[in-house]
Amino acid sequence: MGGRLDYIAGRPVAALVYERRRHAINVFVWPASEEAIPSDARSVRGFQVRHWIHNRMSFWAVSDLNAAELEQFAQALRR
């Protein structure tokens, strides 16, 4: 759908916006820190969250999609 520049914890991050079945999926990307967790999956206040690191960049996908669909999306984006 598009992209924008957001700020998280005072740092600029790329925010890419995808759509699946009328559900927005926000993917936030920034350089990974040394102490970053390599991957994570969780639910926060009704939103599904997936995190992974690739090429020293930290990716966070957030959506109100169900857990299985967001995991499918995240796996496709990792390829």
Backbone as JSON, one array per atom type, in Angstrom:
{
  "sequence": "MGGRLDYIAGRPVAALVYERRRHAINVFVWPASEEAIPSDARSVRGFQVRHWIHNRMSFWAVSDLNAAELEQFAQALRR",
  "N": [[0.82, -1.19, 0.0], [2.03, 1.18, 0.68], [4.44, 3.43, 2.17], [6.24, 4.98, 4.88], [7.98, 7.34, 6.99], [8.58, 6.74, 10.29], [8.82, 7.35, 13.84], [10.25, 5.61, 16.45], [10.77, 5.19, 19.79], [12.29, 7.51, 19.68], [13.96, 7.18, 17.47], [14.45, 7.26, 13.91], [12.53, 5.19, 11.75], [11.91, 2.95, 9.02], [8.7, 2.47, 7.73], [6.74, 0.17, 6.31], [3.8, -0.5, 4.53], [1.51, -3.01, 4.06], [-1.25, -4.86, 2.62], [-3.65, -7.3, 3.39], [-6.42, -9.1, 2.65], [-8.05, -6.84, 3.35], [-6.88, -6.1, 5.76], [-4.51, -4.19, 7.37], [-0.97, -4.45, 7.33], [1.72, -3.55, 9.09], [5.11, -3.03, 8.65], [7.98, -2.52, 10.33], [11.26, -1.28, 10.06], [14.67, -1.22, 10.99], [18.19, -0.64, 11.76], [19.64, -3.46, 13.36], [20.37, -3.96, 16.79], [23.17, -5.04, 18.8], [22.27, -6.55, 20.98], [19.78, -7.45, 20.23], [16.96, -9.6, 20.04], [16.92, -12.54, 18.11], [14.55, -13.64, 16.84], [10.96, -13.47, 17.22], [7.63, -14.05, 18.31], [4.45, -12.94, 19.09], [1.42, -11.89, 20.8], [-0.08, -8.79, 21.23], [-2.21, -6.81, 22.92], [-4.36, -7.61, 21.26], [-3.22, -7.47, 18.75], [-1.16, -9.14, 16.38], [2.29, -9.86, 16.46], [5.37, -10.1, 14.8], [8.82, -10.71, 14.8], [12.06, -10.47, 13.34], [15.51, -10.82, 12.35], [17.5, -9.81, 9.67], [20.26, -9.63, 7.58], [21.54, -7.81, 9.35], [19.48, -6.07, 9.92], [16.58, -5.13, 11.7], [13.36, -6.41, 11.72], [9.95, -5.79, 12.19], [6.77, -7.01, 12.12], [3.42, -6.07, 12.27], [0.01, -6.61, 12.91], [-3.61, -6.91, 12.75], [-4.35, -9.29, 11.75], [-4.94, -12.87, 11.92], [-2.86, -15.13, 13.84], [-1.7, -17.24, 12.3], [-1.92, -16.33, 9.62], [-0.39, -13.97, 9.69], [2.08, -15.06, 10.26], [2.53, -16.56, 7.92], [2.74, -14.43, 6.08], [5.03, -13.12, 7.11], [6.98, -15.12, 6.73], [6.99, -15.25, 3.92], [7.93, -12.69, 3.33], [10.5, -12.82, 4.34], [11.88, -14.29, 2.47]],
  "CA": [[0.0, 0.0, 0.0], [2.87, 2.37, 0.73], [5.45, 3.49, 3.21], [6.39, 6.28, 5.54], [9.02, 7.41, 8.0], [8.03, 6.85, 11.63], [9.8, 7.43, 14.93], [9.99, 4.7, 17.56], [11.76, 5.44, 20.85], [13.15, 8.62, 19.28], [14.8, 6.89, 16.31], [13.68, 7.12, 12.67], [12.41, 3.83, 11.23], [11.09, 2.79, 7.83], [7.43, 1.79, 7.98], [6.15, -0.3, 5.07], [2.42, -0.9, 4.79], [0.96, -3.99, 3.15], [-2.64, -5.16, 2.91], [-4.1, -8.66, 3.09], [-7.85, -9.23, 2.98], [-8.48, -5.58, 4.0], [-6.17, -5.9, 7.02], [-3.2, -3.56, 7.2], [0.2, -5.06, 7.98], [2.8, -2.58, 9.19], [6.43, -3.63, 8.84], [8.93, -1.51, 10.75], [12.62, -1.77, 9.78], [15.78, -0.37, 11.41], [19.39, -1.45, 12.04], [19.55, -4.29, 14.56], [21.4, -3.75, 17.8], [23.89, -6.27, 19.17], [21.52, -7.33, 21.96], [18.45, -7.75, 19.71], [16.52, -11.0, 20.0], [16.89, -12.91, 16.69], [13.19, -13.76, 16.33], [9.96, -13.42, 18.27], [6.22, -14.05, 17.89], [3.6, -12.71, 20.26], [0.19, -11.13, 20.65], [-0.07, -7.63, 22.12], [-3.47, -6.05, 22.88], [-5.17, -8.01, 20.11], [-2.43, -7.43, 17.52], [-0.12, -10.14, 16.24], [3.59, -9.24, 16.22], [6.45, -11.01, 14.42], [10.11, -10.03, 14.72], [13.21, -11.25, 12.87], [16.67, -10.04, 11.92], [18.07, -10.26, 8.4], [21.31, -8.7, 7.11], [21.75, -6.8, 10.4], [18.33, -5.18, 10.02], [15.53, -5.65, 12.55], [12.05, -6.3, 11.09], [8.8, -6.03, 13.06], [5.49, -7.0, 11.41], [2.33, -5.9, 13.24], [-1.28, -6.59, 12.23], [-4.73, -7.55, 13.43], [-4.56, -10.6, 11.14], [-4.73, -13.96, 12.88], [-1.44, -15.51, 14.0], [-1.24, -18.07, 11.19], [-1.77, -15.52, 8.41], [0.75, -13.06, 9.81], [3.28, -15.89, 10.15], [2.69, -16.81, 6.47], [3.24, -13.18, 5.49], [6.41, -12.9, 7.56], [7.82, -16.09, 6.05], [7.11, -14.83, 2.51], [8.76, -11.48, 3.28], [11.88, -13.21, 4.65], [12.51, -14.91, 1.3]],
  "C": [[0.87, 1.25, 0.0], [3.9, 2.28, 1.84], [5.52, 4.88, 3.79], [7.6, 6.22, 6.45], [8.33, 7.63, 9.34], [9.17, 7.05, 12.62], [9.36, 6.51, 16.05], [11.12, 4.89, 18.56], [12.77, 6.5, 20.4], [14.04, 8.37, 18.07], [13.94, 6.79, 15.05], [13.69, 5.66, 12.2], [11.58, 3.86, 9.95], [9.84, 2.03, 8.22], [6.81, 1.45, 6.63], [4.76, -0.83, 5.37], [1.93, -1.82, 3.67], [-0.51, -4.21, 3.51], [-2.93, -6.61, 2.52], [-5.54, -8.8, 3.57], [-8.37, -8.04, 3.8], [-7.91, -5.35, 5.39], [-4.82, -5.26, 6.71], [-2.15, -4.35, 7.95], [1.3, -4.01, 7.94], [4.1, -3.32, 9.45], [7.41, -2.5, 9.13], [10.34, -2.07, 10.62], [13.63, -0.73, 10.26], [17.0, -1.24, 11.67], [19.26, -2.19, 13.36], [20.68, -3.94, 15.52], [22.04, -5.09, 18.14], [23.08, -7.15, 20.12], [20.12, -7.7, 21.48], [18.18, -9.25, 19.7], [16.36, -11.39, 18.53], [15.5, -13.06, 16.09], [12.22, -13.83, 17.5], [8.58, -13.46, 17.63], [5.38, -13.88, 19.15], [2.33, -11.97, 19.87], [0.22, -10.01, 21.68], [-1.36, -6.84, 21.91], [-4.29, -6.34, 21.63], [-4.45, -7.96, 18.77], [-1.39, -8.54, 17.54], [1.18, -9.43, 15.87], [4.6, -10.33, 15.87], [7.72, -10.18, 14.28], [11.17, -10.98, 14.19], [14.31, -10.29, 12.45], [17.21, -10.67, 10.64], [19.06, -9.2, 7.92], [21.5, -7.51, 8.05], [20.66, -5.73, 10.47], [17.25, -5.89, 10.83], [14.18, -5.37, 11.88], [10.98, -6.63, 12.12], [7.54, -5.93, 12.22], [4.37, -6.99, 12.44], [1.01, -5.82, 12.48], [-2.36, -7.17, 13.13], [-5.14, -8.84, 12.72], [-4.42, -11.69, 12.21], [-3.27, -14.4, 12.84], [-0.91, -16.3, 12.81], [-1.01, -17.25, 9.92], [-0.6, -14.55, 8.51], [2.05, -13.85, 9.73], [3.56, -16.24, 8.68], [3.28, -15.6, 5.77], [4.69, -12.97, 5.85], [7.37, -13.87, 6.88], [8.04, -15.72, 4.58], [8.02, -13.61, 2.39], [10.22, -11.79, 3.55], [12.61, -13.77, 3.44], [13.11, -13.9, 0.37]]
}
